[in-house]
């Protein structure tokens, strides 16, 4: 089982990129050691990339693409990884939370004023969050956390939250 420190490094973006590499390697009928030999790295490094434990550079993505005869798919996945990392917008105090949250096996939530972001509909969230980029980030975070394998989530929610009428608050939740 991976340690908490290891899990923090395994962002959803890196895991997605790693799964592309694994899928292409397996489709090519190669073992990790065989691919490693083709691109001049250790088998362990290939394993780390596939598990989302490490980032790689563009030149390595290009070497993988060539070795896997992937027709630019690895480079496109690498560019997608870079864009998704750059596009995530969170408040400074919250930056590491989504990364930890996305690797959690259990999440406990206590809310007294709003529905937790993981359970907000887009309509509800747009009443709280004015910035469309932040709204998009919230909806993407929700998809990432709820994707397989989804964590067990326990929520204690004050009943009045369910009865409160939505209104534009002009603040970030």
Secondary structure as the mmCIF struct_conf table of DSSP 4:
data_model
#
loop_
_struct_conf.conf_type_id
_struct_conf.id
_struct_conf.beg_label_comp_id
_struct_conf.beg_label_asym_id
_struct_conf.beg_label_seq_id
_struct_conf.end_label_comp_id
_struct_conf.end_label_asym_id
_struct_conf.end_label_seq_id
HELX_RH_AL_P HELX_RH_AL_P1 UNK A 4 UNK A 9
HELX_RH_AL_P HELX_RH_AL_P2 UNK A 12 UNK A 27
TURN_TY1_P TURN_TY1_P1 UNK A 28 UNK A 29
HELX_RH_AL_P HELX_RH_AL_P3 UNK A 32 UNK A 39
TURN_TY1_P TURN_TY1_P2 UNK A 40 UNK A 40
BEND BEND1 UNK A 41 UNK A 41
HELX_RH_AL_P HELX_RH_AL_P4 UNK A 43 UNK A 51
TURN_TY1_P TURN_TY1_P3 UNK A 52 UNK A 52
BEND BEND2 UNK A 54 UNK A 54
HELX_RH_AL_P HELX_RH_AL_P5 UNK A 58 UNK A 67
TURN_TY1_P TURN_TY1_P4 UNK A 68 UNK A 69
TURN_TY1_P TURN_TY1_P5 UNK A 71 UNK A 72
HELX_RH_AL_P HELX_RH_AL_P6 UNK A 73 UNK A 87
HELX_RH_3T_P HELX_RH_3T_P1 UNK A 92 UNK A 94
TURN_TY1_P TURN_TY1_P6 UNK A 95 UNK A 96
HELX_RH_AL_P HELX_RH_AL_P7 UNK A 97 UNK A 102
TURN_TY1_P TURN_TY1_P7 UNK A 103 UNK A 103
BEND BEND3 UNK A 105 UNK A 105
STRN STRN1 UNK A 106 UNK A 111
BEND BEND4 UNK A 112 UNK A 114
HELX_RH_3T_P HELX_RH_3T_P2 UNK A 117 UNK A 119
HELX_RH_AL_P HELX_RH_AL_P8 UNK A 122 UNK A 128
HELX_RH_AL_P HELX_RH_AL_P9 UNK A 132 UNK A 146
BEND BEND5 UNK A 147 UNK A 149
HELX_LH_PP_P HELX_LH_PP_P1 UNK A 150 UNK A 151
STRN STRN2 UNK A 152 UNK A 157
HELX_RH_AL_P HELX_RH_AL_P10 UNK A 159 UNK A 163
BEND BEND6 UNK A 164 UNK A 164
HELX_LH_PP_P HELX_LH_PP_P2 UNK A 165 UNK A 166
BEND BEND7 UNK A 171 UNK A 171
#
